[in-house]
């Protein structure tokens, strides 16, 4: 039985751990909790109407969204974790027509989009009562994922399978062979997989490998209204930075910020509240009615690459890595974890359709 270490207990690492063949691997997962993006996140699984030009990213996001029915079955995810709620997009009239045409085109290769409808103003407000009446586009296949709840579920599953979970930092060292150091002591593993988000840069530095990764702070607001029957509301992608993500029992999430200069700072800020609420206010029928409710912050640190695309694969013998999920991590992360597990379990995987060569992101320093 091979001994494998996974460094990073976020959405990729825990998904990977739960898909690895327990008859083939003895698994230890080392969590790197500081700044973790997934543990602070909740988001929209609805990539089909993105206008990003990166076709490989879109293929990954499309297949990641299509993978969710399997995730639900394999990990027994209930509706407090993931729900196919549908997605409402609010844009100008011309943009809505363009998105409607794009949705119909993309549905030929992605039937998961589901039903596509242009909604009249009153239909929008009927489906999402917090919104002002306004025309919108609705796609039934969109969903919402609570990243924090997803990790909690997968940690419990991992423990039930006998996967060893360690809450401590590690380092890599290259001597005659690759070593994983815990408290300065080398531990013996046959394979190592690095899935630590922005921490990948520091982990690879001792090997002379420079990673194209930077941290980005993200803040969400969680409004606990309790008065709204929001369980069946769709998610709302507003025209601007903020989106509205309703969960059960009146919990409404608003987010998220994209702060490039804050490094590893996880302090919630009044500036984020002002930025998010002012961005959303124009779309709400009664902004103060929501914003005066009790609220909490969720704050995390995403990993971004220069071209805003994820990467994953083989760094060197017995060392794999994945990072750079950015703001699409809830859509692409579980699928990347599954693809890595499929490869390690001995299956053939073609990663080239989803990303540029790994050398675009990881370069050996001269």
Steps between C-alpha positions, in 0.01 A plus 500: 500500500640839399524781751369828360498847656255769395601849610196727510156423641294719270259408225758320282686322779197358680327399176819326388540321834146364486536373142835323547496120501522398867626157398797658323591796723562579864395866505609787724357845442682801647273802528637848437211693653617862486302696246327201345262614228248213501439513873389862466306467178162433355437543134315451178547193282397648166798548264327471165438869435852617573653702218859416595696422185707219653343194337696258719374670816144484367536128422618440858222711652235343276606147588538601865138614509388180325683299767277616786230229468778244552635694799155506657467124462855407601518724807129510593478881485170633630334829403667690784829439313402503131174572324412540136306820552518661158677825416361847427723745312418871511645703215397766253246402234757466219732289720212274599423427135867422436519271802179326397653420159827389664312271739310332219824447306688357796215270601581278202822393675380561855143375544550557875403864436141380502211727412582849372249783535491876467295618796278806511554745784219363717616141443847587630357645822269201539790254486726711726280724717786717630568632148340798331288406201739496206549287188743211546625175355426175682681168453368208701827303522684747722568413862651620826769340713587580860876444498527498878232233532657299215834484680333404827322212325814377323712516816244280674504255210880492496514423871244223460723342231806501724676783319744668736433875538781714643459867586859617463730673257756313295803581283663335202869423476697360209804296604578165343122467473196717558415525870200634689602666825269526802652680799834477319473121491482324161204268446506224242239513222496334159306787344419859596216712362500873569157668505560792739367796300731806515735318742628299203748774419679467835486120498671471161763767564746261678495285184607796288158519332329836456120485498286757320264542794379797697256526792177693464278587793128435465223608736138384508211631708256252655163651591294294744148623427303189609180667374535400135404161360809503282577129463369482143612839375750502212840661532523849351801614295476878512647741247815593694725340759239373747280192472214385724503138617198390706512191719246345733334672799545849362880495477604736219863529391630805318842502340772496432782754497822457300781670695843460342714696747399355837725193500407263784292751697176330606348790694145593393472863399223762492626593153396155375152546649466838330631371167275194487182660630531807277555275197190292579270780620390607151353155436311457828140597564577590862877522555482616860258222580782253425803701607356582843478129581765324715798402289837329516809502280673212327856587405751288310796515264474373142791392282528677166732457202599771253247374244232424764499129407552196727778248448562145620725208415842339547778729627770231518529134593246417774401867545174647370348843555180696438420865564379825344127434531412866544132589522388188309636261763166364616421396143840370391657383830301179560552388141876566515514293821317218323731514195810486721355202688413326173861537383646381830261205504656385174255629238587687183427873522546766230553828684611697195142582399456698821817707539821633356819296561603503865822679408299817442440518876790313661852591389832363622716789617841523334 
